Amino acid sequence: MNHAQLTALGRALRLLGEHGDALTADTPDAKLHEVKADLKRALDLLDETVTTAAPATRCSEHPNGPVDEGAPDLCLLCETRRRTARRTEVNDAYGRARRPDESPERATSRYGVRGDRPQPQQRWLPEVWNGQEWQLCGTPRRDRHEAERYLAAERRTPHPGMAYRLVHEFTDYEVLRIWGTPVRVDIEPMGNL
């Protein structure tokens, strides 16, 4: 319903309300014909406004779905879902409740458990100081000398970073070497004045 239709329909219904308030036992026929014409105009506006079919069920999820006369909301789809839930409760499809001391029986995963996985491989991570924190500045390398050559090339670029470091990753992280001095830079202009 667009705004113009909403306004016209509201005006027509308010006019009908005024007619209803003015009705008495001695209302002349001419006034009743006027009420009839206004009522017909309001119904025509309502027919233009309504674009969908009338709901077949009382279900908000499936208003135009298939009808089941035995269901409280007349919806066959929801009633089928409710019947299935009742049937599984009766047939014990949910299984029995587990006691707290029992461990759950689980299917084995094709990926294995954490203990079965290999330890992480060692890598060297080149990082640059961005003024606030260390951030990764290149692809993690498997070879330490290659990572150091990469950082040496980064330091020779036209706009090198303030500081670089090389981090060794193997189960834990260990900083191997730092080039330059990391200084915390205020990101606000004029020193936050």
Secondary structure, DSSP 8 states (H G I E B T S, - for coil): --HHHHHHHHHHHHHHHHHHHH--TT--HHHHHHHHHHHHHHHHHHHHH--S---SSS-SS-TTS-B-TTSTT-BHHHHHHHHHHHHHHHTTTT-----TTS-------TT--GGGS-----EEEEEEE-SSSEEE-S--BS-HHHHHHHHHHHHTSSS--SEEEEEEESSSEEEEEEEE-------SGGGG-
